[in-house]
Amino acid sequence: MKKTIKDVNIDNKTLIIRCDFNVPIKDGKILDDNRIVMSLKTINYALDHNCKIVLLSHLGRIKSEDDKKNNSLYIVSKRLEELLNKKVEFIDETRGDVLTNSVKNMKEKNIILVQNTRYEDYPDKLESGCDDKLGRYWASLGDIFINDAFGTCHRKHASNVGISKYIPSAVGFLVEKELYELSNTLSNPKRPYVVIMGGAKVNDKIKVIDKLIKKCDYLLVGGGIANTFLKSMGYDLKKSIYDDTSLDYCKNLLEEYKDKIILPVDGYSSTEYKDNLEVKYSMLNEVPENCMVLDIGPLSIELFSKYIKDAKTVFYNGPVGVSEFKNFEYGTKNLLELLNKSNADVIIGGGDSAAAAIRFGYKDKFKHISTGGGASLELIEGKKLPAIEAIDDK
């Protein structure tokens, strides 16, 4: 077991808290602040213990100087101030005299947000390469490191693993909850246990499908993953995307688990991967010429509902259609409504499925919505997460 923030004496200490403020931003506005809100419990706990708080986070990918301009955390500092009703000092650098001296001059209950840790990825990838010198510098700013960024726990970065090497460490409340829900709830699920898997490519999720198919009672499949299964059965899906490297895998899986795998039967398609074009409905064995399937249809939802209504545990990862397009949100939206009406413990596995759940108004409707897509899948696969392994044991 790893130490949590409650297992260490943080009174009057300077805490380095790694948060996940990697939020979607458009035209200078935060589109979804869920990850910021989810960090508040740990930050407020630290404030209650008279801590000086230094916050670290990444935002986006930094591969050029222009990327730096478009991925500043300044906007996050302003939103944090609103949520905490408290001043948050933003330091527009990732290391240097200004940051070092600002931290030295902090008083109890002061908060500093450091500029995007991935600024250190250009030009030398020091953050994502877990540069030892960088990790040691960030560690030098505080007394204790708290990792509360579950979304990056499957990455070995200077701002998580690097810092953990040099000062005492623990996980925050967000990471603690993620580990409990994803490990405990799904390791011994109430049955029937239904897994819903969507997204684009089977190849990205082979290992987690292998793990879950043995444990679940039913696997309901949508999105590009469903296309690959259907293609392996000989369906002519016209221009629809599918993973041609995984056809044999899907065919073998269907033969071995034919009573467990439930595929969609109808859907909505269009001639291009765009919204606001003509939408055509068909059975999936009769996809119109020159079209690509971009969503599942009402008969598929009706079919899936037969398994969801009796489920006691559901793990859902990946939209079953291109849910960010208005014309192709039907399947994902109606699937979420089915889950909302069910009596099951529903866990949403981060990434696009979590974003869709929040976007369609289900933010507080399920047992758990993970903040980490890749991290949640790797944890379920049984992989060790580097940033968790680096935390001190109890």
KEKE-3310 file (N, C-alpha, C; in steps of 0.2 Angstrom, whole numbers, plus 5000, padded with zeros to 4 digits):
npx = (5004:5002:5008:4996:4991:4985:4993:5005:5014:5010:5009:5011:5021:5030:5022:5024:5013:5008:4997:4983:4980:4977:4967:4954:4955:4949:4949:4954:4946:4942:4935:4931:4932:4933:4945:4952:4943:4942:4954:4953:4950:4962:4970:4963:4964:4977:4978:4971:4980:4989:4999:5012:5010:5015:5011:5011:5009:5006:5001:4994:5004:5021:5030:5036:5041:5029:5019:5021:5016:5003:4999:4999:4998:4992:4979:4973:4977:4969:4956:4958:4959:4946:4939:4944:4943:4953:4969:4980:4997:5004:5018:5028:5038:5047:5058:5071:5078:5067:5057:5062:5065:5053:5046:5054:5050:5037:5022:5013:4999:5000:4999:5007:5007:5016:5023:5018:5024:5028:5034:5047:5050:5053:5068:5072:5066:5065:5056:5047:5056:5061:5071:5085:5091:5082:5071:5076:5078:5065:5061:5068:5061:5052:5046:5038:5032:5017:5007:4995:4990:4982:4981:4993:5000:5004:5016:5033:5039:5049:5042:5034:5039:5053:5053:5049:5060:5068:5062:5051:5036:5018:5002:4988:4971:4963:4970:4971:4957:4955:4963:4957:4944:4946:4955:4950:4935:4934:4941:4935:4921:4903:4891:4879:4893:4897:4906:4909:4916:4923:4929:4942:4953:4956:4969:4975:4969:4970:4977:4970:4957:4959:4962:4950:4940:4940:4936:4924:4906:4899:4904:4901:4902:4907:4909:4925:4931:4921:4918:4930:4928:4916:4921:4930:4921:4917:4909:4904:4909:4911:4917:4921:4931:4943:4953:4965:4975:4971:4962:4963:4964:4952:4943:4947:4944:4931:4927:4931:4924:4910:4898:4899:4903:4895:4889:4885:4871:4865:4867:4872:4878:4889:4896:4908:4921:4914:4904:4887:4884:4874:4865:4864:4854:4856:4856:4870:4875:4872:4878:4877:4883:4899:4900:4904:4902:4898:4892:4882:4865:4847:4842:4853:4856:4844:4847:4859:4854:4847:4857:4863:4853:4851:4864:4876:4888:4897:4909:4915:4923:4928:4919:4905:4902:4906:4905:4907:4903:4888:4878:4881:4880:4871:4871:4881:4876:4863:4867:4874:4863:4855:4864:4864:4851:4852:4854:4867:4884:4893:4908:4917:4929:4939:4947:4940:4927:4924:4925:4914:4903:4903:4900:4888:4880:4881:4890:4890:4883:4887:4896:4910:4920:4934:4949:4959:4963:4973:4980:4971:4967:4979:4981:4971:4974:4984:4996:5011:5011:5022:5023:5016:5022:5034:5030:5031:5030:5018)
npy = (4994:5011:5027:5039:5056:5058:5050:5056:5069:5084:5096:5114:5112:5114:5110:5101:5099:5088:5091:5087:5097:5097:5103:5105:5119:5133:5147:5155:5151:5140:5124:5113:5111:5100:5092:5102:5105:5093:5092:5100:5095:5089:5101:5110:5102:5103:5117:5118:5113:5122:5123:5128:5129:5122:5121:5109:5106:5099:5104:5101:5096:5100:5105:5115:5132:5140:5131:5133:5146:5144:5135:5140:5140:5150:5154:5143:5146:5157:5152:5143:5152:5157:5146:5142:5154:5162:5170:5165:5163:5165:5159:5162:5153:5138:5134:5142:5158:5167:5158:5150:5160:5165:5154:5153:5164:5162:5162:5154:5145:5151:5150:5144:5142:5134:5137:5128:5111:5104:5113:5111:5101:5106:5111:5098:5088:5086:5085:5074:5065:5062:5069:5069:5080:5090:5085:5084:5098:5103:5095:5101:5112:5110:5101:5090:5078:5077:5067:5070:5068:5058:5055:5056:5045:5034:5037:5040:5054:5069:5077:5069:5054:5059:5069:5061:5054:5061:5068:5065:5056:5055:5050:5060:5064:5062:5053:5043:5039:5035:5024:5015:5014:5009:4998:4990:4989:4984:4973:4964:4962:4965:4955:4952:4957:4969:4974:4989:4993:5005:5017:5019:5010:4993:4988:4996:4993:4979:4972:4976:4971:4958:4955:4959:4952:4939:4941:4947:4946:4950:4958:4972:4980:4995:5008:5011:4999:4990:4990:4983:4970:4966:4967:4957:4946:4946:4957:4970:4985:4997:5013:5013:5015:5003:4992:4985:4977:4969:4960:4946:4943:4948:4939:4927:4929:4931:4918:4911:4917:4918:4919:4929:4941:4955:4963:4978:4981:4990:5007:5024:5033:5042:5051:5056:5060:5070:5083:5088:5084:5074:5062:5044:5030:5013:4995:4986:4977:4982:4993:5009:5013:5021:5026:5029:5021:5030:5030:5020:5013:5014:5001:4994:5000:4996:4982:4982:4987:4976:4969:4978:4982:4972:4972:4973:4978:4990:4993:5006:5011:5022:5031:5025:5030:5044:5055:5068:5075:5082:5076:5063:5059:5051:5037:5036:5045:5040:5028:5032:5037:5025:5019:5027:5025:5013:5000:4998:4998:5010:5013:5025:5024:5036:5047:5050:5045:5048:5062:5064:5059:5069:5080:5077:5079:5070:5071:5069:5057:5044:5030:5032:5042:5041:5051:5048:5042:5033:5029:5023:5012:5005:5002:4993:4983:4977:4982:4990:5006:5018:5031:5028:5018:5024:5031:5033:5018:5013)
npz = (5000:4996:5003:5008:5008:5020:5028:5031:5040:5037:5042:5042:5032:5016:5002:4987:4975:4963:4950:4939:4927:4914:4904:4892:4881:4872:4862:4872:4883:4896:4892:4900:4916:4925:4929:4936:4946:4953:4959:4970:4983:4988:4988:4997:5009:5011:5013:5025:5034:5035:5025:5014:4997:4982:4966:4952:4935:4919:4902:4887:4873:4870:4857:4850:4850:4848:4853:4866:4868:4866:4877:4890:4908:4914:4912:4919:4932:4935:4935:4946:4956:4957:4960:4973:4979:4983:4982:4969:4965:4950:4942:4929:4924:4923:4930:4940:4946:4949:4952:4962:4972:4974:4980:4992:4999:5002:5012:5025:5019:5007:4989:4975:4957:4945:4929:4915:4915:4904:4896:4898:4889:4877:4870:4873:4879:4893:4904:4900:4898:4910:4917:4928:4934:4933:4940:4953:4955:4956:4967:4976:4980:4989:5004:5005:4993:4984:4974:4964:4952:4942:4929:4923:4928:4922:4916:4916:4922:4925:4934:4942:4945:4945:4955:4966:4970:4978:4989:5003:4999:4994:4989:4983:4987:4975:4967:4976:4977:4963:4962:4971:4966:4953:4955:4966:4965:4952:4953:4960:4955:4957:4951:4937:4927:4916:4902:4892:4877:4867:4855:4843:4838:4839:4841:4850:4862:4865:4875:4887:4883:4882:4896:4902:4896:4900:4913:4913:4912:4900:4885:4877:4862:4853:4841:4831:4835:4836:4822:4817:4823:4816:4802:4803:4802:4790:4785:4774:4776:4769:4768:4781:4796:4802:4811:4802:4806:4816:4813:4813:4826:4832:4825:4831:4844:4844:4841:4852:4862:4859:4865:4874:4868:4862:4848:4839:4828:4820:4812:4810:4796:4785:4771:4773:4786:4794:4802:4800:4787:4775:4784:4785:4788:4792:4793:4799:4790:4778:4774:4766:4749:4747:4760:4778:4793:4808:4820:4832:4831:4835:4836:4841:4853:4859:4860:4868:4879:4885:4892:4900:4909:4918:4924:4937:4939:4929:4917:4907:4893:4881:4867:4858:4846:4835:4845:4848:4837:4832:4824:4826:4840:4845:4849:4860:4869:4872:4877:4888:4895:4897:4906:4917:4921:4926:4939:4942:4948:4940:4931:4923:4911:4910:4898:4882:4884:4897:4895:4887:4895:4905:4897:4892:4903:4914:4925:4939:4941:4941:4949:4948:4938:4929:4929:4921:4905:4898:4909:4917:4909:4908:4922:4924:4915:4922:4923:4931:4937:4934:4941:4952:4958:4962:4974:4991:5002:5014)
capx = (5000:5006:5006:4992:4992:4983:4998:5011:5013:5011:5008:5016:5026:5029:5020:5024:5008:5007:4990:4982:4976:4977:4960:4953:4954:4947:4948:4955:4941:4942:4929:4929:4936:4932:4951:4953:4938:4944:4961:4952:4950:4969:4973:4960:4966:4984:4977:4968:4986:4994:5004:5014:5008:5018:5007:5014:5005:5007:4995:4995:5010:5025:5035:5039:5039:5022:5015:5022:5011:4996:4998:5001:4994:4990:4971:4971:4978:4963:4951:4959:4957:4939:4936:4947:4941:4960:4975:4985:5002:5007:5025:5029:5044:5047:5064:5075:5078:5061:5053:5066:5064:5045:5044:5057:5046:5030:5019:5008:4993:5001:4998:5010:5006:5022:5021:5017:5030:5031:5039:5054:5050:5056:5069:5076:5061:5068:5051:5044:5062:5062:5078:5086:5093:5076:5067:5080:5077:5058:5060:5072:5057:5047:5047:5035:5029:5010:5005:4987:4988:4982:4981:5000:5004:5008:5021:5039:5041:5053:5037:5031:5044:5059:5053:5048:5067:5072:5059:5046:5030:5012:4997:4982:4964:4960:4974:4968:4950:4956:4966:4952:4938:4948:4958:4945:4929:4934:4945:4930:4915:4897:4889:4883:4898:4897:4911:4907:4922:4922:4935:4944:4957:4957:4976:4977:4966:4971:4979:4965:4952:4962:4961:4943:4935:4941:4933:4917:4900:4897:4908:4897:4907:4905:4915:4929:4932:4915:4919:4935:4925:4912:4925:4932:4915:4915:4904:4906:4908:4912:4923:4921:4937:4943:4960:4966:4981:4968:4956:4963:4963:4945:4940:4949:4941:4924:4926:4932:4919:4905:4892:4901:4904:4889:4891:4880:4867:4863:4870:4872:4884:4890:4901:4915:4922:4912:4897:4883:4883:4868:4866:4861:4853:4856:4858:4877:4877:4869:4880:4877:4889:4903:4898:4907:4898:4900:4888:4877:4858:4842:4842:4859:4855:4839:4851:4863:4850:4845:4862:4864:4847:4852:4871:4877:4894:4898:4915:4914:4928:4928:4913:4902:4902:4909:4900:4909:4899:4881:4874:4883:4881:4865:4873:4885:4871:4858:4870:4875:4856:4854:4869:4861:4845:4853:4856:4874:4890:4896:4914:4919:4937:4943:4948:4934:4921:4923:4923:4907:4899:4902:4897:4880:4876:4881:4896:4889:4878:4890:4900:4916:4922:4941:4952:4965:4961:4978:4982:4965:4968:4985:4980:4966:4978:4988:5003:5013:5011:5028:5022:5013:5027:5039:5028:5033:5025:5015)
capy = (5000:5017:5032:5045:5063:5057:5046:5060:5075:5090:5103:5119:5111:5116:5104:5101:5094:5087:5090:5086:5103:5097:5104:5108:5126:5135:5154:5158:5149:5132:5121:5108:5112:5095:5090:5107:5104:5086:5093:5105:5092:5089:5108:5112:5099:5106:5123:5117:5111:5128:5122:5132:5125:5123:5116:5108:5102:5100:5106:5099:5094:5106:5103:5121:5139:5142:5127:5136:5152:5141:5131:5143:5138:5156:5153:5139:5150:5162:5148:5141:5158:5158:5140:5142:5160:5163:5171:5160:5167:5161:5160:5161:5149:5131:5134:5148:5162:5170:5153:5148:5165:5166:5149:5155:5170:5160:5162:5149:5145:5154:5145:5146:5138:5135:5136:5121:5107:5102:5118:5108:5096:5109:5107:5092:5083:5085:5083:5067:5060:5061:5072:5069:5087:5094:5082:5086:5105:5103:5092:5106:5118:5108:5096:5083:5078:5074:5066:5069:5068:5051:5055:5055:5040:5029:5040:5042:5060:5072:5080:5064:5050:5062:5072:5056:5051:5066:5070:5060:5057:5051:5052:5064:5061:5060:5047:5037:5037:5032:5017:5011:5012:5005:4991:4986:4988:4980:4966:4959:4965:4962:4952:4952:4962:4971:4979:4992:4995:5009:5020:5019:5005:4987:4987:5000:4990:4972:4969:4977:4967:4951:4955:4960:4947:4933:4942:4950:4942:4952:4963:4976:4984:5000:5012:5008:4993:4986:4989:4978:4964:4965:4966:4950:4942:4947:4962:4975:4991:5002:5017:5014:5014:4997:4990:4979:4973:4966:4956:4939:4943:4948:4933:4922:4931:4929:4910:4908:4920:4920:4920:4935:4947:4958:4968:4982:4978:4995:5013:5030:5034:5048:5050:5059:5060:5077:5084:5093:5081:5070:5056:5039:5025:5006:4989:4986:4972:4985:5000:5012:5014:5027:5029:5026:5021:5034:5029:5015:5015:5012:4993:4992:5002:4991:4976:4983:4988:4970:4967:4984:4983:4967:4972:4975:4982:4991:4997:5009:5015:5024:5032:5020:5034:5050:5059:5076:5077:5083:5071:5056:5058:5047:5031:5037:5049:5035:5023:5035:5037:5018:5017:5032:5022:5006:4999:4995:5002:5012:5016:5027:5024:5041:5049:5053:5042:5053:5069:5063:5058:5076:5085:5076:5080:5064:5072:5066:5052:5037:5028:5035:5044:5042:5057:5046:5037:5029:5027:5018:5006:5001:4999:4987:4978:4974:4985:4994:5013:5021:5036:5026:5013:5028:5034:5029:5013:5014)
capz = (5000:4996:5008:5006:5011:5027:5032:5032:5044:5032:5046:5041:5027:5009:4998:4980:4973:4955:4948:4932:4925:4907:4902:4885:4881:4866:4861:4879:4888:4898:4890:4905:4922:4929:4932:4941:4952:4956:4963:4976:4989:4991:4989:5003:5014:5013:5016:5032:5038:5035:5021:5008:4991:4975:4961:4946:4930:4911:4898:4880:4871:4868:4852:4847:4854:4847:4857:4873:4868:4866:4882:4896:4913:4917:4913:4925:4939:4936:4937:4953:4961:4957:4964:4979:4982:4986:4977:4967:4962:4944:4940:4922:4922:4926:4935:4939:4952:4951:4955:4968:4977:4976:4985:4998:5002:5003:5019:5026:5015:5000:4983:4968:4951:4941:4922:4912:4916:4898:4893:4898:4884:4871:4864:4875:4882:4900:4908:4898:4898:4917:4918:4935:4937:4933:4945:4959:4956:4958:4973:4981:4981:4995:5010:5004:4986:4984:4967:4963:4944:4940:4921:4921:4933:4918:4913:4920:4921:4930:4938:4946:4947:4946:4962:4971:4972:4982:4995:5005:4995:4995:4984:4985:4987:4968:4965:4981:4974:4957:4963:4975:4962:4947:4957:4971:4962:4946:4954:4963:4953:4958:4944:4931:4926:4909:4900:4886:4875:4861:4853:4836:4836:4843:4843:4856:4868:4865:4881:4891:4881:4885:4903:4904:4893:4905:4920:4913:4909:4893:4882:4872:4858:4848:4838:4827:4838:4833:4815:4816:4824:4810:4796:4803:4801:4783:4784:4770:4779:4764:4769:4788:4798:4806:4812:4798:4809:4822:4811:4815:4834:4833:4823:4836:4850:4843:4841:4859:4867:4855:4869:4878:4864:4859:4843:4836:4822:4815:4814:4806:4792:4781:4766:4776:4793:4796:4804:4796:4781:4775:4788:4782:4793:4789:4796:4798:4785:4772:4774:4759:4745:4748:4767:4783:4799:4813:4826:4832:4830:4840:4838:4844:4860:4862:4861:4873:4885:4888:4896:4905:4914:4924:4926:4944:4938:4922:4916:4901:4890:4873:4864:4853:4840:4835:4850:4847:4831:4834:4820:4828:4847:4847:4852:4866:4873:4874:4881:4895:4899:4900:4912:4922:4924:4928:4946:4942:4949:4934:4931:4916:4911:4907:4891:4878:4887:4903:4892:4884:4901:4908:4892:4891:4909:4919:4929:4946:4940:4941:4954:4947:4932:4930:4926:4916:4900:4897:4916:4919:4905:4910:4928:4923:4912:4927:4923:4936:4935:4937:4946:4959:4961:4965:4980:4997:5005:5021)
cpx = (5004:5003:5001:4993:4990:4988:5004:5009:5015:5010:5013:5022:5025:5028:5021:5019:5007:5000:4990:4977:4977:4970:4960:4952:4953:4946:4949:4950:4942:4935:4926:4934:4936:4939:4953:4949:4940:4951:4959:4952:4957:4971:4970:4962:4973:4983:4975:4974:4991:5000:5006:5013:5011:5014:5011:5009:5008:5000:4997:5002:5015:5031:5038:5037:5032:5017:5016:5017:5004:4994:5000:4996:4991:4982:4969:4972:4972:4957:4951:4957:4950:4936:4938:4945:4947:4965:4979:4990:5005:5014:5026:5035:5043:5053:5068:5075:5072:5057:5056:5064:5057:5043:5048:5053:5039:5028:5015:5001:4993:5001:5002:5008:5012:5019:5022:5024:5033:5034:5046:5055:5053:5062:5071:5072:5064:5062:5049:5050:5064:5070:5079:5088:5086:5071:5070:5078:5070:5057:5063:5067:5053:5050:5044:5032:5022:5008:4998:4985:4988:4983:4988:5004:5007:5014:5027:5042:5045:5048:5033:5037:5051:5059:5053:5055:5070:5069:5053:5040:5024:5007:4991:4976:4961:4964:4972:4962:4951:4958:4961:4947:4941:4951:4953:4939:4929:4938:4940:4923:4908:4894:4881:4887:4899:4902:4909:4914:4921:4929:4937:4947:4957:4964:4978:4974:4966:4972:4973:4959:4953:4960:4954:4938:4935:4936:4926:4912:4899:4902:4904:4902:4904:4911:4919:4931:4927:4916:4924:4932:4920:4915:4928:4927:4913:4910:4908:4904:4909:4918:4924:4929:4937:4951:4962:4972:4978:4963:4957:4962:4956:4941:4941:4945:4933:4922:4927:4927:4913:4899:4893:4901:4897:4891:4884:4877:4865:4867:4869:4878:4884:4896:4908:4915:4920:4905:4893:4882:4876:4870:4862:4860:4853:4857:4866:4879:4874:4872:4880:4883:4893:4902:4903:4902:4902:4897:4884:4870:4854:4842:4848:4859:4850:4843:4855:4860:4848:4851:4864:4859:4848:4859:4871:4884:4895:4905:4915:4920:4928:4921:4911:4901:4906:4905:4902:4905:4891:4877:4876:4884:4875:4867:4876:4880:4866:4861:4872:4868:4854:4858:4866:4855:4846:4854:4863:4879:4893:4902:4916:4926:4941:4943:4941:4928:4919:4921:4916:4902:4898:4899:4890:4877:4876:4887:4895:4884:4881:4895:4907:4918:4930:4944:4958:4963:4967:4980:4977:4966:4974:4985:4976:4970:4983:4995:5005:5014:5017:5028:5019:5018:5033:5037:5030:5028:5023:5020)
cpy = (5006:5023:5037:5051:5063:5054:5050:5066:5081:5096:5108:5118:5114:5110:5105:5096:5094:5086:5089:5092:5103:5097:5107:5116:5128:5143:5157:5156:5141:5129:5116:5109:5106:5093:5096:5106:5098:5087:5097:5101:5091:5096:5110:5109:5102:5113:5123:5115:5116:5127:5128:5127:5127:5118:5116:5104:5103:5102:5105:5096:5100:5103:5109:5127:5141:5138:5130:5142:5149:5137:5133:5141:5144:5156:5149:5142:5154:5158:5145:5146:5158:5152:5140:5149:5163:5165:5166:5163:5162:5163:5157:5158:5143:5130:5141:5153:5165:5165:5151:5154:5166:5160:5150:5160:5168:5161:5156:5150:5149:5148:5148:5140:5139:5134:5129:5117:5105:5107:5116:5103:5099:5113:5100:5087:5081:5082:5076:5062:5059:5063:5072:5076:5091:5091:5084:5093:5106:5101:5097:5112:5116:5103:5090:5084:5074:5073:5065:5070:5061:5050:5054:5049:5035:5031:5041:5048:5063:5075:5075:5059:5054:5065:5067:5053:5055:5068:5065:5061:5053:5053:5056:5061:5059:5054:5041:5034:5033:5024:5013:5009:5007:4998:4987:4984:4983:4973:4961:4962:4962:4960:4952:4958:4963:4976:4982:4995:4999:5012:5017:5012:4999:4987:4991:4997:4982:4969:4970:4972:4960:4950:4955:4954:4940:4934:4944:4945:4943:4958:4966:4980:4989:5003:5009:5001:4988:4984:4983:4971:4962:4964:4959:4945:4942:4952:4967:4982:4998:5006:5017:5012:5007:4996:4984:4974:4968:4961:4949:4938:4944:4942:4927:4923:4929:4922:4908:4911:4922:4922:4927:4941:4949:4964:4972:4979:4984:5002:5018:5031:5040:5047:5052:5059:5068:5077:5088:5090:5077:5064:5050:5033:5018:5001:4989:4981:4975:4992:5003:5013:5021:5030:5025:5027:5025:5034:5023:5017:5013:5005:4991:4994:4998:4985:4977:4984:4981:4967:4972:4984:4978:4967:4975:4979:4983:4995:4999:5013:5016:5025:5027:5024:5040:5056:5066:5079:5077:5077:5064:5055:5053:5041:5032:5041:5044:5030:5025:5035:5030:5017:5021:5029:5015:5006:4997:5000:5004:5015:5018:5028:5029:5043:5052:5051:5047:5060:5069:5063:5065:5081:5084:5076:5075:5065:5068:5060:5045:5036:5032:5036:5046:5048:5055:5041:5031:5025:5021:5011:5002:4998:4993:4981:4974:4977:4989:5001:5016:5026:5034:5021:5018:5031:5029:5024:5015:5010)
cpz = (5000:5001:5004:5010:5018:5031:5033:5036:5039:5036:5044:5036:5020:5005:4991:4978:4965:4954:4941:4929:4917:4904:4895:4885:4873:4866:4868:4884:4890:4896:4896:4910:4927:4933:4937:4947:4956:4960:4969:4982:4993:4993:4996:5009:5016:5016:5024:5037:5037:5031:5016:5002:4985:4970:4954:4941:4923:4908:4891:4879:4868:4864:4849:4852:4853:4851:4864:4873:4869:4872:4889:4902:4916:4918:4918:4932:4940:4938:4944:4958:4962:4961:4971:4983:4986:4980:4976:4963:4956:4942:4933:4920:4925:4931:4934:4946:4954:4955:4962:4974:4979:4981:4992:5002:5003:5011:5019:5022:5009:4995:4977:4963:4947:4934:4920:4912:4909:4894:4893:4893:4877:4872:4866:4878:4889:4904:4906:4898:4905:4919:4925:4938:4938:4939:4952:4960:4959:4965:4978:4983:4988:5000:5008:4997:4987:4976:4967:4956:4942:4933:4919:4924:4929:4915:4918:4918:4926:4936:4943:4949:4949:4953:4967:4974:4977:4989:4997:5001:4997:4990:4987:4985:4980:4966:4970:4978:4968:4958:4967:4970:4956:4949:4961:4968:4956:4947:4957:4962:4955:4951:4943:4930:4918:4908:4893:4883:4868:4859:4846:4835:4841:4846:4849:4863:4869:4872:4887:4890:4883:4892:4905:4901:4897:4911:4919:4911:4902:4891:4876:4869:4853:4845:4833:4829:4835:4826:4813:4817:4818:4804:4797:4802:4794:4781:4779:4773:4775:4766:4777:4790:4802:4806:4808:4801:4815:4820:4813:4823:4835:4831:4828:4842:4850:4843:4848:4864:4863:4859:4874:4874:4860:4854:4841:4830:4817:4817:4809:4802:4788:4776:4768:4783:4795:4798:4799:4789:4781:4779:4785:4787:4789:4794:4794:4792:4778:4772:4767:4756:4747:4755:4772:4789:4805:4819:4826:4832:4836:4842:4842:4852:4863:4864:4867:4880:4889:4893:4902:4911:4920:4927:4934:4944:4931:4922:4908:4898:4883:4871:4859:4846:4840:4839:4850:4841:4833:4831:4822:4836:4850:4852:4859:4871:4876:4878:4888:4899:4901:4906:4918:4925:4927:4936:4947:4945:4943:4935:4924:4916:4908:4900:4888:4881:4893:4900:4890:4890:4904:4903:4891:4898:4915:4924:4936:4946:4942:4947:4954:4939:4932:4926:4921:4912:4900:4904:4918:4916:4907:4917:4928:4919:4917:4927:4929:4934:4938:4942:4953:4962:4964:4972:4986:5000:5012:5026)
residu = (MET:LYS:LYS:THR:ILE:LYS:ASP:VAL:ASN:ILE:ASP:ASN:LYS:THR:LEU:ILE:ILE:ARG:CYS:ASP:PHE:ASN:VAL:PRO:ILE:LYS:ASP:GLY:LYS:ILE:LEU:ASP:ASP:ASN:ARG:ILE:VAL:MET:SER:LEU:LYS:THR:ILE:ASN:TYR:ALA:LEU:ASP:HIS:ASN:CYS:LYS:ILE:VAL:LEU:LEU:SER:HIS:LEU:GLY:ARG:ILE:LYS:SER:GLU:ASP:ASP:LYS:LYS:ASN:ASN:SER:LEU:TYR:ILE:VAL:SER:LYS:ARG:LEU:GLU:GLU:LEU:LEU:ASN:LYS:LYS:VAL:GLU:PHE:ILE:ASP:GLU:THR:ARG:GLY:ASP:VAL:LEU:THR:ASN:SER:VAL:LYS:ASN:MET:LYS:GLU:LYS:ASN:ILE:ILE:LEU:VAL:GLN:ASN:THR:ARG:TYR:GLU:ASP:TYR:PRO:ASP:LYS:LEU:GLU:SER:GLY:CYS:ASP:ASP:LYS:LEU:GLY:ARG:TYR:TRP:ALA:SER:LEU:GLY:ASP:ILE:PHE:ILE:ASN:ASP:ALA:PHE:GLY:THR:CYS:HIS:ARG:LYS:HIS:ALA:SER:ASN:VAL:GLY:ILE:SER:LYS:TYR:ILE:PRO:SER:ALA:VAL:GLY:PHE:LEU:VAL:GLU:LYS:GLU:LEU:TYR:GLU:LEU:SER:ASN:THR:LEU:SER:ASN:PRO:LYS:ARG:PRO:TYR:VAL:VAL:ILE:MET:GLY:GLY:ALA:LYS:VAL:ASN:ASP:LYS:ILE:LYS:VAL:ILE:ASP:LYS:LEU:ILE:LYS:LYS:CYS:ASP:TYR:LEU:LEU:VAL:GLY:GLY:GLY:ILE:ALA:ASN:THR:PHE:LEU:LYS:SER:MET:GLY:TYR:ASP:LEU:LYS:LYS:SER:ILE:TYR:ASP:ASP:THR:SER:LEU:ASP:TYR:CYS:LYS:ASN:LEU:LEU:GLU:GLU:TYR:LYS:ASP:LYS:ILE:ILE:LEU:PRO:VAL:ASP:GLY:TYR:SER:SER:THR:GLU:TYR:LYS:ASP:ASN:LEU:GLU:VAL:LYS:TYR:SER:MET:LEU:ASN:GLU:VAL:PRO:GLU:ASN:CYS:MET:VAL:LEU:ASP:ILE:GLY:PRO:LEU:SER:ILE:GLU:LEU:PHE:SER:LYS:TYR:ILE:LYS:ASP:ALA:LYS:THR:VAL:PHE:TYR:ASN:GLY:PRO:VAL:GLY:VAL:SER:GLU:PHE:LYS:ASN:PHE:GLU:TYR:GLY:THR:LYS:ASN:LEU:LEU:GLU:LEU:LEU:ASN:LYS:SER:ASN:ALA:ASP:VAL:ILE:ILE:GLY:GLY:GLY:ASP:SER:ALA:ALA:ALA:ALA:ILE:ARG:PHE:GLY:TYR:LYS:ASP:LYS:PHE:LYS:HIS:ILE:SER:THR:GLY:GLY:GLY:ALA:SER:LEU:GLU:LEU:ILE:GLU:GLY:LYS:LYS:LEU:PRO:ALA:ILE:GLU:ALA:ILE:ASP:ASP:LYS)
# end
